[in-house]
Amino acid sequence: MKARRILALLLALCMVIAMVACGGTKDGKEITVQIGPNPETLDPALNSAVDGGNMLITLFETLLIIDEDGSVKPGQAESYTVSNDGLTWTFTMRDGLKWSDGTELNAKDFEYTMKRICDPRTAAPYGETVVGMIDGYGEDPEKLNVKASDDGKTLTIVLSYPCAYFDKIVAFGTMSPVQKATVEKNGDAWATKPETYVCNGPYMIKSWTPGERIVCVKNPNYKGGWDTSRIVTETLNFLLIEDSSAAYAAYKSKQALLIKDVPTEEIPSLKKAEDGGDFYVDTILGTYYLNLNCSKAPFDNVLVRKALNLAIDRNYIANTIMQGTYSPAYNFVGPGVSDATGYFFDNAVKANGNATYISKDYEANKAAAKQALADAGYPNGQGFPTITYSTNDSGYHVAVAEYLQQCYKDVLGINMVIEKVEWSSFTPQRREGNYEMARNGWVMDYNDASNMIELLYSTNGNNDGKYNNPAFDAAIDASKVADSAAHFQALHNAEKIMMEDYANIPVAYYTDFWLQSSTLKGVWHSPYGYWYLQYAYIG
């Protein structure tokens, strides 16, 4: 077994060496990192994954951007104003903006982009999330109340209700501008090859070998919110590695200076290093959870969902299987998310009699799970169909799946088979509802609980569980108001509804853990799960 593992690592190392010459050139002008596998898409309107989003913040720039300290600052817009009623947002564009192909970029490009996101034919997963609060949102994108001035200098957006966090919405990657002429000429293929991938960020794509690497170079036409004097690295190589052993081999051989996918079996030794070495763990705003396809039997039965939810030991998963790198999740929205006053998680616990929605008493949960399954008509699992659980093969995902398989057998008497799916196919399979039960997770895009809770809204493009509850939808609708206290109270109501309905299975609160060479400087990691590489350099 050990010999086979060594051979596998050697083969992985050979593959990586063949892919890229070195992690950082001697002159410091080239840096290689690994932040994920081959992205499903690099079309800003279609991406819904963190790894794709990490590349978008390098290749594009939105009207506003998020700085290292988490504050919103000017991006392609040099300034903006908000009307007294909070409905009209007017952005003034910087002078001399250009696309990576050297052509002019202005407010008209952002008008086109937002209307494209709104268009049902685009099928943007984030469509309702990012433009749903704009006046005129609906089936006809031309009715979206977004208007560029004739000279392209200003962009006016009128909202249907005040949205205090709209500045963070326009700074989100989905709102990255896309070039109308390029999209209309090439269709969806525009975002699949360097020749047609027109962008406006500090870097642009030079070459793209699917499954191997994407090579990005400084964009000579870039102008925006990032300090160009600090953008010193000429080339960023993104290794597209799905296998964590291959990523680790690249790091150990100094082929990559940062890797996101660390083999879980290496974590104990990395954590035991005298000073932690190059191993980093940082909390992020997100939850690792399991989807139940609520549109399919038997998952359309709330008692079945309750049984599957309460049968698992979250503390064991987080602290044993995940080796303490995550923390157990007993609510959907985790710690660190802001509320009208204090934190959303803390206030939810207080409102629930100082208790989380799911009890931390596992023995009591197991008894309740068995009773729920019996009440559903499947005592001790009798007559219950075999579950197919879908997951991608990275990180802790398979280990968690194997635990679920054994746990559901031991506690509930039901059988589960594991379906391993390649990452490039996994997210579209989930989105289309072609599964029964599946691993999922969400890292927040902006610090407002709506960003997580609205995932379960019946028409949300990221509602992979196909959950549909009119009472829940009504609570979300009630959250779309200017009054901050009313906004968050409605979100608390919505979370309570979905948790008592066992709409999904929260498992653990996310952290990111990664390896980063001490020679790689200028990079920062955000609470939204991104590594900002704009200012990266070899120290």
ABEGO torsion letter per residue (X at the ends): XAAAAAAAAAAAAAAAAAABABABBAAGABBBBBAEBBBABABAAABABAAAAAAAAAABBBABBBBAAGBBBBBABABBBBBAAGABBBBBBBBGBBBAAGBBBBAAAAAAAAAAAABAAAGBAAAAAAAAABBGBEABAAABBBBBBAAGABBBBBBABBBAAAAAAAABAAABBBBAAAAAAAEAAAAABAAABBBABABBBABBBBGABBBBBBBAABBEABBAAABABABBBBBBBABAAAAAAAAAAGABABBABBBAAAAAAAAABAAGEABBBBBBBBBBBBBBBAABOAAABAAAAAAAAAABBAAAAAAAAAGGABBBBABABBBGBBBABEBAAAAAAAAAGGBBABBABAAAAAAAAAAAAAAAGBBGGBGBBBBBBBBBBBEAAAAAAAAAAAAAAAAAGBBBBBBBBBAAAAAAAAAAGBBABBBBBBBBABBBAAAAAAAABAABAABAAGBBBAAAAAAAAAABBABAAAAAAAAAAAAAAAAAAGABBBABBBBBBBBBBAABBGBBBBAAGBBBAAABBBX
